[in-house]
Amino acid sequence: MIIVSDKNQSIELEEARRKMQADFKEAGIETQEQILELIREVKQELFQECYG
């Protein structure tokens, strides 16, 4: 949970969170473990690109 003092920013963050959830589901990623695995894969790819 992210706490913000500005109500407009809070609404924007909630909209972004909903969009991310919908995008993940559309891609077939529905669990936290799947999200973490995706992050691991991306980090590995970035590391390989940077350090070859």
PDBQT receptor file of N, H, CA, C and O in Angstrom, charges set to zero:
ATOM      1  N   MET A   1       0.842  -1.173   0.000  1.00  0.00    +0.000 N 
ATOM      2  CA  MET A   1       0.000   0.000   0.000  1.00  0.00    +0.000 C 
ATOM      3  C   MET A   1       0.891   1.242   0.000  1.00  0.00    +0.000 C 
ATOM      4  O   MET A   1       1.878   1.313   0.732  1.00  0.00    +0.000 OA
ATOM      5  N   ILE A   2       0.534   2.198  -0.816  1.00  0.00    +0.000 N 
ATOM      6  H   ILE A   2      -0.268   2.141  -1.410  1.00  0.00    +0.000 HD
ATOM      7  CA  ILE A   2       1.248   3.469  -0.880  1.00  0.00    +0.000 C 
ATOM      8  C   ILE A   2       0.336   4.537  -0.300  1.00  0.00    +0.000 C 
ATOM      9  O   ILE A   2      -0.810   4.686  -0.723  1.00  0.00    +0.000 OA
ATOM     10  N   ILE A   3       0.851   5.276   0.666  1.00  0.00    +0.000 N 
ATOM     11  H   ILE A   3       1.782   5.155   1.010  1.00  0.00    +0.000 HD
ATOM     12  CA  ILE A   3       0.068   6.336   1.300  1.00  0.00    +0.000 C 
ATOM     13  C   ILE A   3       0.550   7.673   0.748  1.00  0.00    +0.000 C 
ATOM     14  O   ILE A   3       1.742   7.979   0.785  1.00  0.00    +0.000 OA
ATOM     15  N   VAL A   4      -0.391   8.466   0.235  1.00  0.00    +0.000 N 
ATOM     16  H   VAL A   4      -1.359   8.217   0.205  1.00  0.00    +0.000 HD
ATOM     17  CA  VAL A   4      -0.063   9.789  -0.289  1.00  0.00    +0.000 C 
ATOM     18  C   VAL A   4      -1.001  10.809   0.336  1.00  0.00    +0.000 C 
ATOM     19  O   VAL A   4      -2.135  10.497   0.698  1.00  0.00    +0.000 OA
ATOM     20  N   SER A   5      -0.505  12.027   0.454  1.00  0.00    +0.000 N 
ATOM     21  H   SER A   5       0.416  12.281   0.161  1.00  0.00    +0.000 HD
ATOM     22  CA  SER A   5      -1.323  13.067   1.076  1.00  0.00    +0.000 C 
ATOM     23  C   SER A   5      -2.255  13.754   0.079  1.00  0.00    +0.000 C 
ATOM     24  O   SER A   5      -3.272  14.321   0.479  1.00  0.00    +0.000 OA
ATOM     25  N   ASP A   6      -1.927  13.714  -1.201  1.00  0.00    +0.000 N 
ATOM     26  H   ASP A   6      -1.100  13.253  -1.527  1.00  0.00    +0.000 HD
ATOM     27  CA  ASP A   6      -2.717  14.369  -2.241  1.00  0.00    +0.000 C 
ATOM     28  C   ASP A   6      -3.774  13.394  -2.778  1.00  0.00    +0.000 C 
ATOM     29  O   ASP A   6      -3.431  12.334  -3.303  1.00  0.00    +0.000 OA
ATOM     30  N   LYS A   7      -5.048  13.750  -2.648  1.00  0.00    +0.000 N 
ATOM     31  H   LYS A   7      -5.326  14.611  -2.222  1.00  0.00    +0.000 HD
ATOM     32  CA  LYS A   7      -6.132  12.858  -3.074  1.00  0.00    +0.000 C 
ATOM     33  C   LYS A   7      -6.052  12.557  -4.567  1.00  0.00    +0.000 C 
ATOM     34  O   LYS A   7      -6.306  11.423  -4.973  1.00  0.00    +0.000 OA
ATOM     35  N   ASN A   8      -5.705  13.543  -5.393  1.00  0.00    +0.000 N 
ATOM     36  H   ASN A   8      -5.499  14.465  -5.063  1.00  0.00    +0.000 HD
ATOM     37  CA  ASN A   8      -5.601  13.318  -6.835  1.00  0.00    +0.000 C 
ATOM     38  C   ASN A   8      -4.512  12.301  -7.149  1.00  0.00    +0.000 C 
ATOM     39  O   ASN A   8      -4.688  11.437  -8.008  1.00  0.00    +0.000 OA
ATOM     40  N   GLN A   9      -3.391  12.408  -6.452  1.00  0.00    +0.000 N 
ATOM     41  H   GLN A   9      -3.248  13.110  -5.755  1.00  0.00    +0.000 HD
ATOM     42  CA  GLN A   9      -2.307  11.460  -6.671  1.00  0.00    +0.000 C 
ATOM     43  C   GLN A   9      -2.737  10.065  -6.223  1.00  0.00    +0.000 C 
ATOM     44  O   GLN A   9      -2.387   9.072  -6.861  1.00  0.00    +0.000 OA
ATOM     45  N   SER A  10      -3.484   9.990  -5.146  1.00  0.00    +0.000 N 
ATOM     46  H   SER A  10      -3.768  10.796  -4.628  1.00  0.00    +0.000 HD
ATOM     47  CA  SER A  10      -3.983   8.710  -4.653  1.00  0.00    +0.000 C 
ATOM     48  C   SER A  10      -4.877   8.049  -5.696  1.00  0.00    +0.000 C 
ATOM     49  O   SER A  10      -4.784   6.842  -5.922  1.00  0.00    +0.000 OA
ATOM     50  N   ILE A  11      -5.733   8.828  -6.324  1.00  0.00    +0.000 N 
ATOM     51  H   ILE A  11      -5.809   9.808  -6.140  1.00  0.00    +0.000 HD
ATOM     52  CA  ILE A  11      -6.624   8.307  -7.361  1.00  0.00    +0.000 C 
ATOM     53  C   ILE A  11      -5.805   7.825  -8.555  1.00  0.00    +0.000 C 
ATOM     54  O   ILE A  11      -6.093   6.764  -9.110  1.00  0.00    +0.000 OA
ATOM     55  N   GLU A  12      -4.787   8.591  -8.961  1.00  0.00    +0.000 N 
ATOM     56  H   GLU A  12      -4.553   9.453  -8.511  1.00  0.00    +0.000 HD
ATOM     57  CA  GLU A  12      -3.938   8.201 -10.082  1.00  0.00    +0.000 C 
ATOM     58  C   GLU A  12      -3.213   6.895  -9.789  1.00  0.00    +0.000 C 
ATOM     59  O   GLU A  12      -3.111   6.036 -10.664  1.00  0.00    +0.000 OA
ATOM     60  N   LEU A  13      -2.708   6.736  -8.569  1.00  0.00    +0.000 N 
ATOM     61  H   LEU A  13      -2.790   7.434  -7.858  1.00  0.00    +0.000 HD
ATOM     62  CA  LEU A  13      -2.019   5.504  -8.204  1.00  0.00    +0.000 C 
ATOM     63  C   LEU A  13      -2.976   4.320  -8.224  1.00  0.00    +0.000 C 
ATOM     64  O   LEU A  13      -2.603   3.232  -8.661  1.00  0.00    +0.000 OA
ATOM     65  N   GLU A  14      -4.190   4.515  -7.761  1.00  0.00    +0.000 N 
ATOM     66  H   GLU A  14      -4.494   5.399  -7.405  1.00  0.00    +0.000 HD
ATOM     67  CA  GLU A  14      -5.187   3.436  -7.772  1.00  0.00    +0.000 C 
ATOM     68  C   GLU A  14      -5.527   3.040  -9.203  1.00  0.00    +0.000 C 
ATOM     69  O   GLU A  14      -5.667   1.854  -9.501  1.00  0.00    +0.000 OA
ATOM     70  N   GLU A  15      -5.662   4.021 -10.089  1.00  0.00    +0.000 N 
ATOM     71  H   GLU A  15      -5.548   4.984  -9.847  1.00  0.00    +0.000 HD
ATOM     72  CA  GLU A  15      -5.939   3.722 -11.494  1.00  0.00    +0.000 C 
ATOM     73  C   GLU A  15      -4.775   2.967 -12.121  1.00  0.00    +0.000 C 
ATOM     74  O   GLU A  15      -4.987   2.022 -12.880  1.00  0.00    +0.000 OA
ATOM     75  N   ALA A  16      -3.551   3.374 -11.811  1.00  0.00    +0.000 N 
ATOM     76  H   ALA A  16      -3.379   4.142 -11.194  1.00  0.00    +0.000 HD
ATOM     77  CA  ALA A  16      -2.367   2.689 -12.335  1.00  0.00    +0.000 C 
ATOM     78  C   ALA A  16      -2.308   1.255 -11.817  1.00  0.00    +0.000 C 
ATOM     79  O   ALA A  16      -1.966   0.338 -12.564  1.00  0.00    +0.000 OA
ATOM     80  N   ARG A  17      -2.642   1.059 -10.540  1.00  0.00    +0.000 N 
ATOM     81  H   ARG A  17      -2.920   1.804  -9.934  1.00  0.00    +0.000 HD
ATOM     82  CA  ARG A  17      -2.625  -0.283  -9.954  1.00  0.00    +0.000 C 
ATOM     83  C   ARG A  17      -3.635  -1.186 -10.659  1.00  0.00    +0.000 C 
ATOM     84  O   ARG A  17      -3.330  -2.336 -10.975  1.00  0.00    +0.000 OA
ATOM     85  N   ARG A  18      -4.834  -0.666 -10.903  1.00  0.00    +0.000 N 
ATOM     86  H   ARG A  18      -5.082   0.269 -10.646  1.00  0.00    +0.000 HD
ATOM     87  CA  ARG A  18      -5.859  -1.452 -11.590  1.00  0.00    +0.000 C 
ATOM     88  C   ARG A  18      -5.433  -1.805 -13.013  1.00  0.00    +0.000 C 
ATOM     89  O   ARG A  18      -5.651  -2.924 -13.479  1.00  0.00    +0.000 OA
ATOM     90  N   LYS A  19      -4.821  -0.831 -13.700  1.00  0.00    +0.000 N 
ATOM     91  H   LYS A  19      -4.645   0.078 -13.322  1.00  0.00    +0.000 HD
ATOM     92  CA  LYS A  19      -4.373  -1.083 -15.070  1.00  0.00    +0.000 C 
ATOM     93  C   LYS A  19      -3.278  -2.139 -15.093  1.00  0.00    +0.000 C 
ATOM     94  O   LYS A  19      -3.283  -3.021 -15.951  1.00  0.00    +0.000 OA
ATOM     95  N   MET A  20      -2.338  -2.053 -14.152  1.00  0.00    +0.000 N 
ATOM     96  H   MET A  20      -2.334  -1.336 -13.455  1.00  0.00    +0.000 HD
ATOM     97  CA  MET A  20      -1.278  -3.062 -14.099  1.00  0.00    +0.000 C 
ATOM     98  C   MET A  20      -1.856  -4.447 -13.839  1.00  0.00    +0.000 C 
ATOM     99  O   MET A  20      -1.440  -5.420 -14.468  1.00  0.00    +0.000 OA
ATOM    100  N   GLN A  21      -2.809  -4.543 -12.918  1.00  0.00    +0.000 N 
ATOM    101  H   GLN A  21      -3.146  -3.752 -12.407  1.00  0.00    +0.000 HD
ATOM    102  CA  GLN A  21      -3.432  -5.837 -12.635  1.00  0.00    +0.000 C 
ATOM    103  C   GLN A  21      -4.109  -6.398 -13.884  1.00  0.00    +0.000 C 
ATOM    104  O   GLN A  21      -3.975  -7.584 -14.183  1.00  0.00    +0.000 OA
ATOM    105  N   ALA A  22      -4.826  -5.557 -14.606  1.00  0.00    +0.000 N 
ATOM    106  H   ALA A  22      -4.935  -4.593 -14.363  1.00  0.00    +0.000 HD
ATOM    107  CA  ALA A  22      -5.509  -5.999 -15.823  1.00  0.00    +0.000 C 
ATOM    108  C   ALA A  22      -4.499  -6.429 -16.882  1.00  0.00    +0.000 C 
ATOM    109  O   ALA A  22      -4.701  -7.437 -17.559  1.00  0.00    +0.000 OA
ATOM    110  N   ASP A  23      -3.413  -5.669 -17.030  1.00  0.00    +0.000 N 
ATOM    111  H   ASP A  23      -3.249  -4.850 -16.481  1.00  0.00    +0.000 HD
ATOM    112  CA  ASP A  23      -2.390  -6.014 -18.015  1.00  0.00    +0.000 C 
ATOM    113  C   ASP A  23      -1.707  -7.330 -17.673  1.00  0.00    +0.000 C 
ATOM    114  O   ASP A  23      -1.459  -8.147 -18.560  1.00  0.00    +0.000 OA
ATOM    115  N   PHE A  24      -1.401  -7.543 -16.394  1.00  0.00    +0.000 N 
ATOM    116  H   PHE A  24      -1.603  -6.880 -15.674  1.00  0.00    +0.000 HD
ATOM    117  CA  PHE A  24      -0.798  -8.810 -15.977  1.00  0.00    +0.000 C 
ATOM    118  C   PHE A  24      -1.751  -9.972 -16.270  1.00  0.00    +0.000 C 
ATOM    119  O   PHE A  24      -1.329 -10.996 -16.807  1.00  0.00    +0.000 OA
ATOM    120  N   LYS A  25      -3.022  -9.822 -15.923  1.00  0.00    +0.000 N 
ATOM    121  H   LYS A  25      -3.364  -8.990 -15.486  1.00  0.00    +0.000 HD
ATOM    122  CA  LYS A  25      -3.992 -10.897 -16.171  1.00  0.00    +0.000 C 
ATOM    123  C   LYS A  25      -4.111 -11.185 -17.658  1.00  0.00    +0.000 C 
ATOM    124  O   LYS A  25      -4.183 -12.343 -18.069  1.00  0.00    +0.000 OA
ATOM    125  N   GLU A  26      -4.131 -10.131 -18.464  1.00  0.00    +0.000 N 
ATOM    126  H   GLU A  26      -4.072  -9.190 -18.130  1.00  0.00    +0.000 HD
ATOM    127  CA  GLU A  26      -4.222 -10.295 -19.913  1.00  0.00    +0.000 C 
ATOM    128  C   GLU A  26      -3.025 -11.070 -20.451  1.00  0.00    +0.000 C 
ATOM    129  O   GLU A  26      -3.147 -11.809 -21.428  1.00  0.00    +0.000 OA
ATOM    130  N   ALA A  27      -1.866 -10.902 -19.814  1.00  0.00    +0.000 N 
ATOM    131  H   ALA A  27      -1.766 -10.302 -19.020  1.00  0.00    +0.000 HD
ATOM    132  CA  ALA A  27      -0.648 -11.607 -20.219  1.00  0.00    +0.000 C 
ATOM    133  C   ALA A  27      -0.560 -12.999 -19.597  1.00  0.00    +0.000 C 
ATOM    134  O   ALA A  27       0.415 -13.715 -19.824  1.00  0.00    +0.000 OA
ATOM    135  N   GLY A  28      -1.569 -13.387 -18.815  1.00  0.00    +0.000 N 
ATOM    136  H   GLY A  28      -2.361 -12.804 -18.632  1.00  0.00    +0.000 HD
ATOM    137  CA  GLY A  28      -1.569 -14.707 -18.201  1.00  0.00    +0.000 C 
ATOM    138  C   GLY A  28      -0.809 -14.781 -16.895  1.00  0.00    +0.000 C 
ATOM    139  O   GLY A  28      -0.511 -15.873 -16.411  1.00  0.00    +0.000 OA
ATOM    140  N   ILE A  29      -0.494 -13.638 -16.320  1.00  0.00    +0.000 N 
ATOM    141  H   ILE A  29      -0.736 -12.751 -16.714  1.00  0.00    +0.000 HD
ATOM    142  CA  ILE A  29       0.234 -13.571 -15.052  1.00  0.00    +0.000 C 
ATOM    143  C   ILE A  29      -0.767 -13.186 -13.977  1.00  0.00    +0.000 C 
ATOM    144  O   ILE A  29      -1.261 -12.059 -13.943  1.00  0.00    +0.000 OA
ATOM    145  N   GLU A  30      -1.063 -14.151 -13.088  1.00  0.00    +0.000 N 
ATOM    146  H   GLU A  30      -0.662 -15.067 -13.116  1.00  0.00    +0.000 HD
ATOM    147  CA  GLU A  30      -2.125 -13.910 -12.114  1.00  0.00    +0.000 C 
ATOM    148  C   GLU A  30      -1.682 -14.012 -10.663  1.00  0.00    +0.000 C 
ATOM    149  O   GLU A  30      -2.396 -13.558  -9.769  1.00  0.00    +0.000 OA
ATOM    150  N   THR A  31      -0.521 -14.597 -10.414  1.00  0.00    +0.000 N 
ATOM    151  H   THR A  31       0.059 -14.965 -11.140  1.00  0.00    +0.000 HD
ATOM    152  CA  THR A  31      -0.100 -14.762  -9.022  1.00  0.00    +0.000 C 
ATOM    153  C   THR A  31       1.121 -13.909  -8.722  1.00  0.00    +0.000 C 
ATOM    154  O   THR A  31       1.851 -13.497  -9.623  1.00  0.00    +0.000 OA
ATOM    155  N   GLN A  32       1.324 -13.655  -7.446  1.00  0.00    +0.000 N 
ATOM    156  H   GLN A  32       0.731 -13.990  -6.714  1.00  0.00    +0.000 HD
ATOM    157  CA  GLN A  32       2.497 -12.889  -7.027  1.00  0.00    +0.000 C 
ATOM    158  C   GLN A  32       3.777 -13.624  -7.419  1.00  0.00    +0.000 C 
ATOM    159  O   GLN A  32       4.759 -12.993  -7.810  1.00  0.00    +0.000 OA
ATOM    160  N   GLU A  33       3.771 -14.938  -7.318  1.00  0.00    +0.000 N 
ATOM    161  H   GLU A  33       2.973 -15.450  -7.000  1.00  0.00    +0.000 HD
ATOM    162  CA  GLU A  33       4.953 -15.722  -7.690  1.00  0.00    +0.000 C 
ATOM    163  C   GLU A  33       5.279 -15.545  -9.172  1.00  0.00    +0.000 C 
ATOM    164  O   GLU A  33       6.452 -15.449  -9.535  1.00  0.00    +0.000 OA
ATOM    165  N   GLN A  34       4.271 -15.500 -10.021  1.00  0.00    +0.000 N 
ATOM    166  H   GLN A  34       3.319 -15.577  -9.726  1.00  0.00    +0.000 HD
ATOM    167  CA  GLN A  34       4.500 -15.280 -11.449  1.00  0.00    +0.000 C 
ATOM    168  C   GLN A  34       5.092 -13.893 -11.697  1.00  0.00    +0.000 C 
ATOM    169  O   GLN A  34       5.964 -13.735 -12.550  1.00  0.00    +0.000 OA
ATOM    170  N   ILE A  35       4.628 -12.903 -10.965  1.00  0.00    +0.000 N 
ATOM    171  H   ILE A  35       3.919 -13.032 -10.272  1.00  0.00    +0.000 HD
ATOM    172  CA  ILE A  35       5.165 -11.545 -11.099  1.00  0.00    +0.000 C 
ATOM    173  C   ILE A  35       6.623 -11.519 -10.662  1.00  0.00    +0.000 C 
ATOM    174  O   ILE A  35       7.465 -10.919 -11.331  1.00  0.00    +0.000 OA
ATOM    175  N   LEU A  36       6.924 -12.170  -9.541  1.00  0.00    +0.000 N 
ATOM    176  H   LEU A  36       6.241 -12.658  -8.997  1.00  0.00    +0.000 HD
ATOM    177  CA  LEU A  36       8.304 -12.212  -9.058  1.00  0.00    +0.000 C 
ATOM    178  C   LEU A  36       9.213 -12.938 -10.046  1.00  0.00    +0.000 C 
ATOM    179  O   LEU A  36      10.353 -12.521 -10.250  1.00  0.00    +0.000 OA
ATOM    180  N   GLU A  37       8.733 -14.003 -10.655  1.00  0.00    +0.000 N 
ATOM    181  H   GLU A  37       7.807 -14.341 -10.489  1.00  0.00    +0.000 HD
ATOM    182  CA  GLU A  37       9.518 -14.727 -11.656  1.00  0.00    +0.000 C 
ATOM    183  C   GLU A  37       9.781 -13.831 -12.865  1.00  0.00    +0.000 C 
ATOM    184  O   GLU A  37      10.889 -13.834 -13.401  1.00  0.00    +0.000 OA
ATOM    185  N   LEU A  38       8.790 -13.075 -13.295  1.00  0.00    +0.000 N 
ATOM    186  H   LEU A  38       7.890 -13.073 -12.859  1.00  0.00    +0.000 HD
ATOM    187  CA  LEU A  38       8.971 -12.137 -14.400  1.00  0.00    +0.000 C 
ATOM    188  C   LEU A  38      10.042 -11.108 -14.054  1.00  0.00    +0.000 C 
ATOM    189  O   LEU A  38      10.894 -10.796 -14.885  1.00  0.00    +0.000 OA
ATOM    190  N   ILE A  39      10.003 -10.586 -12.848  1.00  0.00    +0.000 N 
ATOM    191  H   ILE A  39       9.311 -10.840 -12.173  1.00  0.00    +0.000 HD
ATOM    192  CA  ILE A  39      11.003  -9.610 -12.408  1.00  0.00    +0.000 C 
ATOM    193  C   ILE A  39      12.393 -10.234 -12.421  1.00  0.00    +0.000 C 
ATOM    194  O   ILE A  39      13.350  -9.609 -12.878  1.00  0.00    +0.000 OA
ATOM    195  N   ARG A  40      12.510 -11.473 -11.918  1.00  0.00    +0.000 N 
ATOM    196  H   ARG A  40      11.732 -11.980 -11.547  1.00  0.00    +0.000 HD
ATOM    197  CA  ARG A  40      13.810 -12.164 -11.925  1.00  0.00    +0.000 C 
ATOM    198  C   ARG A  40      14.341 -12.310 -13.346  1.00  0.00    +0.000 C 
ATOM    199  O   ARG A  40      15.520 -12.066 -13.601  1.00  0.00    +0.000 OA
ATOM    200  N   GLU A  41      13.468 -12.708 -14.270  1.00  0.00    +0.000 N 
ATOM    201  H   GLU A  41      12.510 -12.906 -14.062  1.00  0.00    +0.000 HD
ATOM    202  CA  GLU A  41      13.880 -12.888 -15.659  1.00  0.00    +0.000 C 
ATOM    203  C   GLU A  41      14.348 -11.576 -16.273  1.00  0.00    +0.000 C 
ATOM    204  O   GLU A  41      15.363 -11.542 -16.969  1.00  0.00    +0.000 OA
ATOM    205  N   VAL A  42      13.622 -10.506 -16.023  1.00  0.00    +0.000 N 
ATOM    206  H   VAL A  42      12.797 -10.533 -15.458  1.00  0.00    +0.000 HD
ATOM    207  CA  VAL A  42      13.999  -9.198 -16.572  1.00  0.00    +0.000 C 
ATOM    208  C   VAL A  42      15.327  -8.736 -15.981  1.00  0.00    +0.000 C 
ATOM    209  O   VAL A  42      16.184  -8.222 -16.700  1.00  0.00    +0.000 OA
ATOM    210  N   LYS A  43      15.498  -8.919 -14.670  1.00  0.00    +0.000 N 
ATOM    211  H   LYS A  43      14.802  -9.336 -14.086  1.00  0.00    +0.000 HD
ATOM    212  CA  LYS A  43      16.765  -8.538 -14.037  1.00  0.00    +0.000 C 
ATOM    213  C   LYS A  43      17.921  -9.322 -14.640  1.00  0.00    +0.000 C 
ATOM    214  O   LYS A  43      18.988  -8.758 -14.885  1.00  0.00    +0.000 OA
ATOM    215  N   GLN A  44      17.725 -10.621 -14.883  1.00  0.00    +0.000 N 
ATOM    216  H   GLN A  44      16.858 -11.079 -14.684  1.00  0.00    +0.000 HD
ATOM    217  CA  GLN A  44      18.766 -11.456 -15.477  1.00  0.00    +0.000 C 
ATOM    218  C   GLN A  44      19.110 -10.960 -16.879  1.00  0.00    +0.000 C 
ATOM    219  O   GLN A  44      20.286 -10.868 -17.232  1.00  0.00    +0.000 OA
ATOM    220  N   GLU A  45      18.096 -10.641 -17.676  1.00  0.00    +0.000 N 
ATOM    221  H   GLU A  45      17.141 -10.716 -17.389  1.00  0.00    +0.000 HD
ATOM    222  CA  GLU A  45      18.327 -10.132 -19.023  1.00  0.00    +0.000 C 
ATOM    223  C   GLU A  45      19.078  -8.806 -18.987  1.00  0.00    +0.000 C 
ATOM    224  O   GLU A  45      20.003  -8.599 -19.772  1.00  0.00    +0.000 OA
ATOM    225  N   LEU A  46      18.693  -7.908 -18.086  1.00  0.00    +0.000 N 
ATOM    226  H   LEU A  46      17.941  -8.076 -17.448  1.00  0.00    +0.000 HD
ATOM    227  CA  LEU A  46      19.385  -6.622 -17.972  1.00  0.00    +0.000 C 
ATOM    228  C   LEU A  46      20.836  -6.817 -17.557  1.00  0.00    +0.000 C 
ATOM    229  O   LEU A  46      21.728  -6.147 -18.079  1.00  0.00    +0.000 OA
ATOM    230  N   PHE A  47      21.074  -7.724 -16.629  1.00  0.00    +0.000 N 
ATOM    231  H   PHE A  47      20.350  -8.268 -16.205  1.00  0.00    +0.000 HD
ATOM    232  CA  PHE A  47      22.436  -8.009 -16.183  1.00  0.00    +0.000 C 
ATOM    233  C   PHE A  47      23.273  -8.523 -17.352  1.00  0.00    +0.000 C 
ATOM    234  O   PHE A  47      24.411  -8.094 -17.539  1.00  0.00    +0.000 OA
ATOM    235  N   GLN A  48      22.713  -9.440 -18.137  1.00  0.00    +0.000 N 
ATOM    236  H   GLN A  48      21.788  -9.789 -17.985  1.00  0.00    +0.000 HD
ATOM    237  CA  GLN A  48      23.441  -9.985 -19.279  1.00  0.00    +0.000 C 
ATOM    238  C   GLN A  48      23.733  -8.909 -20.312  1.00  0.00    +0.000 C 
ATOM    239  O   GLN A  48      24.812  -8.900 -20.904  1.00  0.00    +0.000 OA
ATOM    240  N   GLU A  49      22.794  -8.008 -20.538  1.00  0.00    +0.000 N 
ATOM    241  H   GLU A  49      21.917  -8.016 -20.058  1.00  0.00    +0.000 HD
ATOM    242  CA  GLU A  49      23.021  -6.923 -21.490  1.00  0.00    +0.000 C 
ATOM    243  C   GLU A  49      24.117  -5.980 -21.012  1.00  0.00    +0.000 C 
ATOM    244  O   GLU A  49      24.922  -5.503 -21.812  1.00  0.00    +0.000 OA
ATOM    245  N   CYS A  50      24.151  -5.711 -19.714  1.00  0.00    +0.000 N 
ATOM    246  H   CYS A  50      23.497  -6.099 -19.064  1.00  0.00    +0.000 HD
ATOM    247  CA  CYS A  50      25.128  -4.769 -19.170  1.00  0.00    +0.000 C 
ATOM    248  C   CYS A  50      26.521  -5.376 -19.046  1.00  0.00    +0.000 C 
ATOM    249  O   CYS A  50      27.520  -4.705 -19.304  1.00  0.00    +0.000 OA
ATOM    250  N   TYR A  51      26.585  -6.649 -18.651  1.00  0.00    +0.000 N 
ATOM    251  H   TYR A  51      25.773  -7.194 -18.442  1.00  0.00    +0.000 HD
ATOM    252  CA  TYR A  51      27.875  -7.247 -18.317  1.00  0.00    +0.000 C 
ATOM    253  C   TYR A  51      28.248  -8.407 -19.227  1.00  0.00    +0.000 C 
ATOM    254  O   TYR A  51      29.270  -9.061 -19.019  1.00  0.00    +0.000 OA
ATOM    255  N   GLY A  52      27.428  -8.663 -20.228  1.00  0.00    +0.000 N 
ATOM    256  H   GLY A  52      26.598  -8.132 -20.398  1.00  0.00    +0.000 HD
ATOM    257  CA  GLY A  52      27.682  -9.570 -21.283  1.00  0.00    +0.000 C 
ATOM    258  C   GLY A  52      27.941 -10.965 -21.068  1.00  0.00    +0.000 C 
ATOM    259  O   GLY A  52      28.156 -11.708 -22.025  1.00  0.00    +0.000 OA
TER     260      GLY A  52
